[in-house]
Amino acid sequence: MNRFERPNPPMSVEAEVRYLDGDFRVLRPGSFVRCAVTGEPIPIEELRYWDVDSQEAYCDPQAKLARLGVKVKL
């Protein structure tokens, strides 16, 4: 089964994910995970930023920096 043959779970279902180094494993199917900082949903296909040690997902690099307490001026 390839990526295009998988049934799409409803958008209202949050996935349970195990974050690995450079990859992640979906433990419970769903269409999104939540950003640990902002709480906004991140579609699984757009998930790019996470922390392996704390097992948290982030919507963007600024969210990860905010979690670390780093102030960034844009």
N, C-alpha and C positions, 0 to 999 in steps of 0.2 A: 504494500500500500504506500503510495507516495503522498506528498503534501496536498495535492489537489484532489485526492480521492477521499480524504478524511471528511467526515461530516462536521459542519460548523456548529459548535455549541451556541446556545442563545447568548446574546450580549449581556444578559443579566446574571450569568453564571461566572463567579470568580474562580479562577484556576488556583490550584495548590501547586507550587513550584519549588523544586530543590535547585538552588543556585550553585553551579560548579565553576571551576576556573575556565573561563572562555566559553562556557556553554551552560545550559540549564536543562533540567529534566522535569517534565510535567507529570506530577503525581496524581492529580485529579483534574480531568479535562475542564476547561473553561475558556472563555474568550479574552479575559483580561486579568491583570494583577493590579494591586494598588500601590501607588508611590508611598514609601514610608514617611516622607516628609510632608507632601502636600495632600495626600489622600486621594488624588485624582486617579481614575482608572487608566491603565496603560494596556492597549491591545497587545496580546501575546506577540503578534507579528512585528510590533514596533518596539519590543523590549530590547534595550541596548545597554542599560546601566544597572548594575547590582553589586552587592557586597557579599562575598562568599562567607566571611566570618560571621556577620550579623544576619545573614539570610534575608536581606532587604532589597527591594527593587526601588529604582529612582527614575523619575520621568525625564531627567536631563542631568548633565554634569553639575549644574548649579545646585540642584537639590542634594546631590552627594556632598558637595562642598559645604552647604548649609548644615547638613547632618554632622559634619566634622567640626563645625564652628568657624569655618573660614569665611571671612567677609570678602566679597568680590564686587568691585564696581564695574558696571558695564556701560 
